């Protein structure tokens, strides 16, 4: 059966649980921007390259284009409120979370909410439908703590369920 209407792929993607990240950057004037997303993908190990998909026309994607960089803040399992805050678009979100922008950072670091942060330099941007696919080279990875990641699937947040010992998970995490 064919249709002139494009299929709704949200049920497909809801069945594909993934980690949750907040991508952050700054405007040319140094103002912080950021948004929650689950579309982060490893592209290559050499050179280390990732991609994120950002909603076209969002203040974050415009600032990423201006600044040429962004930070990927991988959220830990206790950071659901941060994920929801940056998904809400609340104008005061930067006043409601702890963040820092140290030397070499490509975007604000959400150190209390993230377990790992990557600083990335934009390599290429492709517009695909209502999103921009932003390829970037990873310049630095900061491991903040060992903590299970925040997950999103079936249109809800969840936590990693581990049946084995966490010590094995820690070994896999750092090797």
DRENGU-111321 format. One record per residue (C-alpha): residue number from 0; residue in three letters; y, z, x. Coordinates in nm, 2 decimals. Example, Ala and Ser with C-alpha at 12.3 -4.5 7.8 and 13.67 -1.06 7.14 Angstrom:
2
[0,'ALA',[-0.45,0.78,1.23]];
[1,'SER',[-0.11,0.71,1.37]];
This chain:
175
[0,'UNK',[0.00,0.00,0.00]];
[1,'UNK',[0.34,-0.10,0.14]];
[2,'UNK',[0.68,0.01,0.03]];
[3,'UNK',[1.03,-0.09,0.11]];
[4,'UNK',[1.12,0.28,0.15]];
[5,'UNK',[1.05,0.45,0.48]];
[6,'UNK',[0.80,0.73,0.45]];
[7,'UNK',[0.91,1.10,0.47]];
[8,'UNK',[0.77,1.21,0.81]];
[9,'UNK',[0.86,1.58,0.76]];
[10,'UNK',[0.51,1.68,0.63]];
[11,'UNK',[0.36,1.50,0.94]];
[12,'UNK',[0.59,1.69,1.18]];
[13,'UNK',[0.55,2.02,1.00]];
[14,'UNK',[0.18,2.00,1.08]];
[15,'UNK',[0.26,1.98,1.45]];
[16,'UNK',[0.37,2.32,1.57]];
[17,'UNK',[0.59,2.33,1.87]];
[18,'UNK',[0.81,2.56,2.08]];
[19,'UNK',[1.17,2.64,1.98]];
[20,'UNK',[1.47,2.58,2.21]];
[21,'UNK',[1.85,2.60,2.19]];
[22,'UNK',[2.01,2.32,2.39]];
[23,'UNK',[2.35,2.42,2.51]];
[24,'UNK',[2.64,2.25,2.69]];
[25,'UNK',[3.02,2.26,2.71]];
[26,'UNK',[3.30,2.04,2.61]];
[27,'UNK',[3.55,1.89,2.86]];
[28,'UNK',[3.77,2.19,2.78]];
[29,'UNK',[3.48,2.43,2.87]];
[30,'UNK',[3.41,2.53,2.50]];
[31,'UNK',[3.04,2.61,2.45]];
[32,'UNK',[2.83,2.40,2.21]];
[33,'UNK',[2.46,2.43,2.12]];
[34,'UNK',[2.20,2.36,1.86]];
[35,'UNK',[1.84,2.47,1.78]];
[36,'UNK',[1.57,2.20,1.81]];
[37,'UNK',[1.20,2.16,1.85]];
[38,'UNK',[1.21,1.81,1.99]];
[39,'UNK',[1.18,1.87,2.36]];
[40,'UNK',[0.93,1.65,2.56]];
[41,'UNK',[0.83,1.63,2.93]];
[42,'UNK',[0.87,1.27,3.05]];
[43,'UNK',[0.79,1.28,3.42]];
[44,'UNK',[0.71,1.53,3.70]];
[45,'UNK',[0.87,1.31,3.97]];
[46,'UNK',[1.15,1.30,3.93]];
[47,'UNK',[1.14,1.60,3.69]];
[48,'UNK',[1.26,1.45,3.36]];
[49,'UNK',[1.27,1.58,3.00]];
[50,'UNK',[1.41,1.44,2.68]];
[51,'UNK',[1.56,1.61,2.38]];
[52,'UNK',[1.65,1.46,2.04]];
[53,'UNK',[1.99,1.56,1.91]];
[54,'UNK',[2.14,1.48,1.57]];
[55,'UNK',[2.37,1.19,1.60]];
[56,'UNK',[2.74,1.28,1.54]];
[57,'UNK',[2.68,1.65,1.61]];
[58,'UNK',[2.94,1.84,1.82]];
[59,'UNK',[2.66,1.92,2.06]];
[60,'UNK',[2.55,1.56,2.13]];
[61,'UNK',[2.91,1.46,2.18]];
[62,'UNK',[2.97,1.74,2.43]];
[63,'UNK',[2.64,1.65,2.61]];
[64,'UNK',[2.77,1.29,2.64]];
[65,'UNK',[3.11,1.42,2.77]];
[66,'UNK',[2.98,1.68,3.02]];
[67,'UNK',[2.67,1.48,3.14]];
[68,'UNK',[2.45,1.78,3.13]];
[69,'UNK',[2.28,2.05,2.92]];
[70,'UNK',[2.07,2.36,2.94]];
[71,'UNK',[1.74,2.40,2.77]];
[72,'UNK',[1.69,2.76,2.66]];
[73,'UNK',[1.32,2.81,2.56]];
[74,'UNK',[1.33,3.10,2.31]];
[75,'UNK',[1.09,3.39,2.32]];
[76,'UNK',[0.90,3.52,2.02]];
[77,'UNK',[1.16,3.79,1.94]];
[78,'UNK',[1.45,3.54,1.93]];
[79,'UNK',[1.40,3.40,1.58]];
[80,'UNK',[1.75,3.52,1.48]];
[81,'UNK',[1.90,3.32,1.76]];
[82,'UNK',[1.71,3.01,1.65]];
[83,'UNK',[1.83,3.06,1.29]];
[84,'UNK',[2.19,3.12,1.41]];
[85,'UNK',[2.21,2.80,1.61]];
[86,'UNK',[2.04,2.60,1.33]];
[87,'UNK',[2.30,2.73,1.08]];
[88,'UNK',[2.60,2.58,1.25]];
[89,'UNK',[2.79,2.90,1.21]];
[90,'UNK',[3.13,2.87,1.37]];
[91,'UNK',[3.11,3.22,1.52]];
[92,'UNK',[2.77,3.18,1.68]];
[93,'UNK',[2.90,3.21,2.03]];
[94,'UNK',[3.05,3.55,1.94]];
[95,'UNK',[2.72,3.67,1.80]];
[96,'UNK',[2.49,3.61,2.11]];
[97,'UNK',[2.50,3.71,2.47]];
[98,'UNK',[2.55,3.41,2.70]];
[99,'UNK',[2.66,3.33,3.05]];
[100,'UNK',[2.77,3.01,3.24]];
[101,'UNK',[2.71,3.07,3.61]];
[102,'UNK',[2.76,2.83,3.90]];
[103,'UNK',[2.53,2.53,3.87]];
[104,'UNK',[2.46,2.59,3.50]];
[105,'UNK',[2.47,2.27,3.30]];
[106,'UNK',[2.52,2.47,2.98]];
[107,'UNK',[2.54,2.83,2.86]];
[108,'UNK',[2.24,3.04,2.93]];
[109,'UNK',[2.11,3.25,2.65]];
[110,'UNK',[1.94,3.50,2.88]];
[111,'UNK',[1.86,3.77,2.62]];
[112,'UNK',[1.69,3.51,2.38]];
[113,'UNK',[1.52,3.28,2.63]];
[114,'UNK',[1.21,3.33,2.84]];
[115,'UNK',[1.29,3.02,3.06]];
[116,'UNK',[1.60,2.80,3.11]];
[117,'UNK',[1.62,2.45,3.26]];
[118,'UNK',[1.95,2.30,3.38]];
[119,'UNK',[1.95,1.93,3.33]];
[120,'UNK',[2.17,1.63,3.42]];
[121,'UNK',[2.18,1.34,3.16]];
[122,'UNK',[2.01,1.02,3.29]];
[123,'UNK',[2.02,0.81,2.98]];
[124,'UNK',[2.09,0.82,2.61]];
[125,'UNK',[1.94,0.60,2.34]];
[126,'UNK',[2.04,0.61,1.97]];
[127,'UNK',[1.74,0.59,1.74]];
[128,'UNK',[1.82,0.61,1.37]];
[129,'UNK',[2.00,0.94,1.29]];
[130,'UNK',[1.93,1.09,1.64]];
[131,'UNK',[2.02,1.04,2.00]];
[132,'UNK',[1.73,1.06,2.25]];
[133,'UNK',[1.88,1.22,2.57]];
[134,'UNK',[1.68,1.18,2.89]];
[135,'UNK',[1.77,1.42,3.16]];
[136,'UNK',[1.67,1.51,3.51]];
[137,'UNK',[1.59,1.88,3.56]];
[138,'UNK',[1.78,2.03,3.84]];
[139,'UNK',[1.68,2.40,3.81]];
[140,'UNK',[1.43,2.61,3.62]];
[141,'UNK',[1.49,2.98,3.58]];
[142,'UNK',[1.20,3.20,3.47]];
[143,'UNK',[1.36,3.50,3.31]];
[144,'UNK',[1.06,3.70,3.18]];
[145,'UNK',[0.70,3.67,3.08]];
[146,'UNK',[0.71,3.67,2.70]];
[147,'UNK',[0.53,3.46,2.44]];
[148,'UNK',[0.73,3.16,2.31]];
[149,'UNK',[0.88,3.13,1.96]];
[150,'UNK',[0.69,2.86,1.77]];
[151,'UNK',[0.78,2.65,1.47]];
[152,'UNK',[0.54,2.47,1.24]];
[153,'UNK',[0.46,2.44,0.87]];
[154,'UNK',[0.83,2.49,0.81]];
[155,'UNK',[0.83,2.85,0.94]];
[156,'UNK',[0.86,3.04,1.26]];
[157,'UNK',[0.56,3.20,1.42]];
[158,'UNK',[0.42,3.36,1.74]];
[159,'UNK',[0.15,3.27,1.98]];
[160,'UNK',[-0.18,3.42,1.89]];
[161,'UNK',[-0.38,3.50,2.20]];
[162,'UNK',[-0.75,3.58,2.18]];
[163,'UNK',[-0.80,3.64,2.56]];
[164,'UNK',[-0.63,3.87,2.80]];
[165,'UNK',[-0.26,3.82,2.86]];
[166,'UNK',[-0.32,3.85,3.23]];
[167,'UNK',[-0.48,3.51,3.23]];
[168,'UNK',[-0.19,3.37,3.03]];
[169,'UNK',[0.05,3.51,3.29]];
[170,'UNK',[-0.14,3.34,3.57]];
[171,'UNK',[-0.14,3.01,3.39]];
[172,'UNK',[0.23,3.05,3.32]];
[173,'UNK',[0.34,3.10,3.68]];
[174,'UNK',[0.10,2.86,3.85]];
